[in-house]
């Protein structure tokens, strides 16, 4: 019998891809609006553009740490 994880994996990839595309579109529009503003101070513009970059770096770091820790997990009472 197949595990439920293997059956939902394609759905997770599709959902993640849709979410990533939507985030890129919204982020691109946000960057366009920020950079097109004429009266916005440069420091504020840099700070607003740094927010999505920082969030992306934190997300990648969390996913990377989770993948590394998942590879190291070893349950003694579970048959693999």
Secondary structure, DSSP 8 states (H G I E B T S, - for coil): ---HHHHHHHHHHHHHHHHHHHHHHHHHHHHHHHHH-SSS-HHHHHHHHHHHHHHHHHHHHHHHHHHHHHHH---TTS--
